[in-house]
């Protein structure tokens, strides 16, 4: 695979199935998309009445959703929680609000942060005290790096923490004692419903009010309100989901290690693996109708999501076996 950063359709994130189908036009279908960190098991969408489709959500309904999220996150003041149409949108808005501050980010990091703060320095945590604004993801994407909350609370400047994957590892969350931090949470990844486009920003009231003003009166859809409210109230499903994801991640580890890959990071929603011939493996998997996440700037790494069913596990095992036979 010879892809330059300028022409690589998979440069920014996973999920580019149309690009994969065009590149591997003889691959068997249906495609298996393992390129994202989205759970393959979605929360069962409750029955949606006609009003959810035909009416704009009422302010009171949005408040109930934010209150349910506050209970999950351990936040006392719901005025500090803002529902947003996906955490990626929140990243871009915060990049606008804090555009003038001296900023830095802990890398590697989700590409959306680099787009929001294109001039930000790329640093280690030890150098964070030199900047007014620090941006990081915790757990990190794609390597699953975890910075313990006590280290973040000790920083004096403004801290923006992307906790998109914290639902699988809530012990690393800065909430509820976030001190000077702004925290972003994603709904779609853990609940397997990324298409709903729902996330939250937890921030001091002054920042929360600026975000509300930018987003307008209907920041998220009535569908997102209805489904999000049901999911955040379903503790049993959340517990079962964490166990199911961890079992699948453990199984994926064994399969990848059996194939000679080194597991170098991840969360229970994805695994980051390394191999000298990772680009060759990307090609073999693509020819088999399996999309994983390559990286333009790191030729030896691939990110694997979780297969959804036994049929997908079998196809992945067969493709990896074919690749091993070629070594």
C-alpha positions as CSV (number, residue, x, y, z in Angstrom):
1,X,0.0,0.0,0.0
2,X,1.5,3.3,-1.1
3,X,-0.6,6.2,0.2
4,X,0.7,9.7,0.8
5,X,-0.8,11.8,3.5
6,X,-2.4,14.0,0.8
7,X,-4.1,11.2,-1.0
8,X,-4.8,8.7,1.7
9,X,-8.6,8.3,2.1
10,X,-8.2,6.8,5.6
11,X,-5.9,9.5,6.9
12,X,-8.2,11.1,9.4
13,X,-10.4,8.4,10.9
14,X,-12.0,5.0,10.2
15,X,-15.4,4.2,8.8
16,X,-14.6,5.1,5.1
17,X,-16.4,2.1,3.7
18,X,-17.1,3.7,0.3
19,X,-13.4,4.5,-0.1
20,X,-12.5,0.9,0.9
21,X,-15.0,-0.6,-1.5
22,X,-13.6,1.5,-4.3
23,X,-10.0,0.5,-3.5
24,X,-10.8,-3.2,-3.1
25,X,-13.5,-3.5,-5.8
26,X,-13.3,-7.3,-5.8
27,X,-13.6,-7.8,-2.1
28,X,-16.5,-10.0,-0.9
29,X,-19.5,-8.4,0.7
30,X,-20.9,-7.5,3.1
31,X,-17.9,-5.5,4.3
32,X,-16.8,-6.0,7.9
33,X,-15.9,-2.5,9.3
34,X,-13.3,-2.9,12.1
35,X,-11.9,0.5,11.5
36,X,-13.7,2.5,14.1
37,X,-13.9,2.4,17.9
38,X,-17.7,2.1,17.9
39,X,-19.2,-0.8,19.7
40,X,-20.6,-3.5,17.3
41,X,-23.5,-4.0,19.8
42,X,-25.9,-1.1,19.9
43,X,-28.3,-0.1,22.6
44,X,-31.8,-1.4,21.6
45,X,-33.5,1.7,20.3
46,X,-36.8,2.2,22.1
47,X,-40.1,2.6,20.2
48,X,-40.1,6.1,18.8
49,X,-43.4,8.0,18.6
50,X,-44.3,10.2,15.6
51,X,-43.5,13.3,17.7
52,X,-39.8,12.3,17.9
53,X,-39.7,12.6,14.1
54,X,-42.1,15.4,13.4
55,X,-41.6,17.9,16.2
56,X,-38.7,19.9,17.5
57,X,-37.6,18.7,20.9
58,X,-39.0,20.8,23.8
59,X,-36.5,22.6,26.1
60,X,-37.8,20.5,29.0
61,X,-37.0,17.2,27.1
62,X,-33.4,18.4,26.5
63,X,-33.1,19.3,30.2
64,X,-34.2,15.8,31.2
65,X,-31.5,14.3,28.9
66,X,-28.8,16.5,30.3
67,X,-30.0,15.7,33.8
68,X,-29.8,11.9,33.1
69,X,-26.3,12.4,31.7
70,X,-25.3,14.4,34.8
71,X,-26.3,11.5,37.0
72,X,-24.2,9.1,34.9
73,X,-21.2,11.4,35.0
74,X,-21.5,12.3,38.6
75,X,-22.1,16.1,38.0
76,X,-24.3,18.0,40.4
77,X,-25.0,21.1,38.4
78,X,-26.9,20.4,35.2
79,X,-26.3,23.9,34.0
80,X,-22.7,22.8,33.4
81,X,-23.7,20.1,31.0
82,X,-24.4,20.9,27.3
83,X,-25.7,18.3,24.9
84,X,-24.0,18.6,21.5
85,X,-24.5,16.9,18.1
86,X,-21.5,14.7,18.6
87,X,-18.3,15.4,20.5
88,X,-16.5,16.2,17.2
89,X,-18.7,19.3,16.8
90,X,-17.8,20.3,20.4
91,X,-14.1,20.0,19.6
92,X,-14.4,22.4,16.7
93,X,-16.5,24.9,18.8
94,X,-14.0,24.8,21.6
95,X,-11.2,25.4,19.2
96,X,-13.0,28.6,18.2
97,X,-13.7,29.7,21.7
98,X,-10.2,29.2,22.9
99,X,-8.4,30.1,19.6
100,X,-6.3,32.9,21.1
101,X,-4.8,30.9,24.0
102,X,-1.3,29.4,23.9
103,X,-2.2,25.8,23.3
104,X,-0.6,22.3,23.3
105,X,-1.8,18.8,23.0
106,X,-0.6,15.4,24.1
107,X,0.0,13.3,21.0
108,X,-0.8,11.0,19.3
109,X,-4.4,12.2,19.5
110,X,-7.7,12.1,17.5
111,X,-7.2,14.1,14.4
112,X,-10.2,16.4,15.1
113,X,-8.2,18.1,17.8
114,X,-5.4,19.0,15.4
115,X,-8.0,20.4,13.1
116,X,-9.4,22.6,15.9
117,X,-6.0,23.7,17.2
118,X,-3.8,23.6,14.1
119,X,-1.1,25.8,15.8
120,X,-0.9,23.8,19.0
121,X,2.4,22.4,20.1
122,X,2.7,18.6,20.4
123,X,4.1,17.9,23.8
124,X,4.5,15.4,26.7
125,X,2.7,15.8,30.0
126,X,5.9,17.0,31.6
127,X,5.9,20.2,29.5
128,X,2.2,21.0,30.0
129,X,2.8,23.7,32.6
130,X,4.3,26.0,30.0
131,X,1.0,26.5,28.1
132,X,-2.3,28.2,28.9
133,X,-4.4,25.4,27.3
134,X,-3.7,21.7,27.2
135,X,-5.8,19.3,25.1
136,X,-5.7,15.5,25.5
137,X,-7.8,12.4,25.2
138,X,-8.2,10.1,28.1
139,X,-8.3,7.1,27.4
140,X,-6.4,8.2,24.3
141,X,-7.2,7.2,20.7
142,X,-5.5,5.3,19.1
143,X,-3.1,3.9,21.8
144,X,-5.4,3.8,24.8
145,X,-2.9,5.9,26.8
146,X,-4.3,6.8,30.3
147,X,-3.2,9.9,32.3
148,X,-4.3,9.5,35.9
149,X,-6.8,12.2,37.0
150,X,-4.6,13.4,39.8
151,X,-2.0,14.5,37.3
152,X,-4.5,16.5,35.3
153,X,-6.0,18.1,38.4
154,X,-2.5,19.4,39.2
155,X,-2.3,21.5,36.0
156,X,-2.8,25.2,36.5
157,X,-4.0,26.2,33.0
158,X,-7.1,25.3,31.1
159,X,-7.4,21.6,30.4
160,X,-9.7,20.1,27.7
161,X,-10.1,16.4,28.2
162,X,-11.7,14.3,25.5
163,X,-13.3,11.3,27.4
164,X,-14.9,9.8,24.3
165,X,-13.9,6.3,25.5
166,X,-14.2,6.8,29.2
167,X,-17.5,4.8,29.4
168,X,-15.4,1.6,29.2
169,X,-13.0,2.8,31.8
170,X,-14.8,5.2,34.1
171,X,-12.1,5.1,36.8
172,X,-10.0,7.4,34.6
173,X,-12.6,10.1,34.3
174,X,-12.0,13.6,35.7
175,X,-15.7,13.8,36.5
176,X,-17.1,14.9,38.9
177,X,-14.0,16.7,40.4
178,X,-12.8,18.2,37.2
179,X,-11.3,21.4,38.8
180,X,-10.3,23.6,35.8
181,X,-11.0,21.1,33.1
182,X,-13.6,21.0,30.3
183,X,-14.6,17.4,29.7
184,X,-16.1,16.0,26.5
185,X,-18.1,12.8,26.5
186,X,-19.4,10.8,23.5
187,X,-22.6,8.8,23.5
188,X,-22.3,6.9,20.2
189,X,-19.2,4.8,20.8
190,X,-20.1,2.9,23.9
191,X,-23.8,2.6,23.1
192,X,-23.0,1.7,19.5
193,X,-25.2,4.4,18.0
194,X,-22.8,6.9,16.4
195,X,-25.3,7.8,13.8
196,X,-27.4,9.6,16.4
197,X,-24.7,12.2,16.8
198,X,-24.9,12.9,20.5
199,X,-22.3,14.0,22.9
200,X,-21.8,16.3,25.9
201,X,-19.5,19.0,27.1
202,X,-19.1,19.5,30.9
203,X,-17.7,23.0,31.6
204,X,-18.0,26.0,33.9
205,X,-21.2,27.9,33.4
206,X,-19.6,30.7,31.5
207,X,-18.2,28.3,28.9
208,X,-21.4,26.3,28.8
209,X,-23.5,29.4,28.1
210,X,-21.2,30.3,25.2
211,X,-21.6,26.9,23.7
212,X,-25.4,27.0,24.1
213,X,-25.4,30.3,22.3
214,X,-23.4,28.9,19.4
215,X,-25.5,25.8,19.1
216,X,-28.9,27.5,19.2
217,X,-32.2,26.3,20.6
218,X,-32.2,22.7,19.1
219,X,-28.6,21.4,19.5
220,X,-29.6,17.8,19.1
221,X,-32.5,15.9,17.5
222,X,-35.6,14.6,19.2
223,X,-34.4,11.1,18.2
224,X,-31.1,11.7,20.1
225,X,-33.0,13.0,23.1
226,X,-35.4,10.0,23.3
227,X,-32.7,7.3,22.8
228,X,-30.1,9.0,24.9
229,X,-32.5,9.4,27.8
230,X,-33.5,5.7,27.7
231,X,-29.9,4.5,27.5
232,X,-28.6,6.6,30.3
233,X,-31.3,5.2,32.6
234,X,-30.5,1.6,31.8
235,X,-27.7,0.6,34.3
236,X,-28.1,-3.1,33.7
237,X,-27.5,-2.8,30.0
238,X,-24.4,-0.6,30.7
239,X,-22.9,-3.1,33.0
240,X,-23.5,-6.0,30.6
241,X,-22.1,-4.0,27.8
242,X,-18.8,-3.4,29.6
243,X,-18.4,-7.1,30.3
244,X,-19.3,-8.1,26.7
245,X,-16.8,-5.6,25.3
246,X,-14.0,-6.8,27.6
247,X,-14.6,-10.4,26.6
248,X,-14.4,-9.6,23.0
249,X,-11.3,-7.5,23.4
250,X,-9.6,-10.3,25.2
251,X,-10.5,-12.7,22.3
252,X,-9.2,-10.2,19.8
253,X,-5.9,-10.0,21.6
254,X,-5.4,-13.7,21.4
255,X,-6.2,-13.8,17.8
256,X,-3.9,-11.0,16.9
257,X,-1.0,-12.3,19.0
258,X,-1.5,-15.7,17.4
259,X,-0.9,-14.0,14.1
260,X,2.3,-12.4,15.2
261,X,1.1,-8.9,15.9
262,X,2.1,-7.0,19.0
263,X,-0.7,-5.4,21.0
264,X,0.7,-2.0,21.9
265,X,-2.4,-0.2,23.2
266,X,-6.2,0.3,23.1
267,X,-9.4,0.1,25.1
268,X,-12.0,-2.6,25.2
269,X,-13.6,-1.0,22.1
270,X,-10.4,-1.3,20.0
271,X,-6.9,-2.6,19.9
272,X,-3.8,-1.0,18.4
273,X,-1.4,-3.6,17.0
274,X,2.1,-3.4,15.5
275,X,3.9,-5.4,12.9
276,X,6.6,-4.6,10.4
277,X,4.3,-5.7,7.6
278,X,1.2,-3.9,8.8
279,X,0.6,-2.3,5.4
280,X,0.7,-5.7,3.7
281,X,-1.8,-7.0,6.3
282,X,-4.1,-4.0,5.6
283,X,-4.1,-5.1,1.9
284,X,-4.9,-8.7,2.7
285,X,-7.7,-7.8,5.0
286,X,-9.1,-5.3,2.5
287,X,-9.1,-7.9,-0.3
288,X,-11.1,-10.1,2.2
289,X,-13.7,-7.3,2.7
290,X,-12.4,-6.4,6.2
291,X,-11.6,-2.8,6.9
292,X,-9.2,-1.9,9.7
293,X,-7.6,1.5,10.5
294,X,-4.2,2.3,9.0
295,X,-2.1,5.3,9.8
296,X,-0.4,7.5,7.2
297,X,2.4,8.5,9.5
298,X,3.0,5.2,11.1
299,X,3.4,2.3,8.6
300,X,3.8,-0.4,11.3
301,X,0.5,0.1,13.1
302,X,-3.1,-0.9,12.6
303,X,-6.2,-0.4,14.8
304,X,-8.7,-3.2,15.0
305,X,-12.3,-2.8,16.3
306,X,-14.4,-5.7,17.5
307,X,-16.2,-8.3,15.2
308,X,-20.0,-8.3,15.8
309,X,-20.8,-12.0,15.4
310,X,-19.3,-15.4,14.9
311,X,-19.5,-15.0,11.1
312,X,-17.3,-11.9,11.3
313,X,-14.8,-13.6,13.7
314,X,-14.5,-16.5,11.3
315,X,-13.8,-14.2,8.3
316,X,-11.2,-12.3,10.3
317,X,-9.5,-15.5,11.5
318,X,-9.5,-16.8,7.9
319,X,-7.9,-13.6,6.5
320,X,-5.3,-13.6,9.2
321,X,-4.5,-17.3,8.6
322,X,-4.1,-16.5,4.9
323,X,-1.7,-13.7,5.8
324,X,0.3,-16.0,8.1
325,X,0.7,-18.5,5.3
326,X,2.2,-15.8,3.1
327,X,5.0,-15.0,5.6
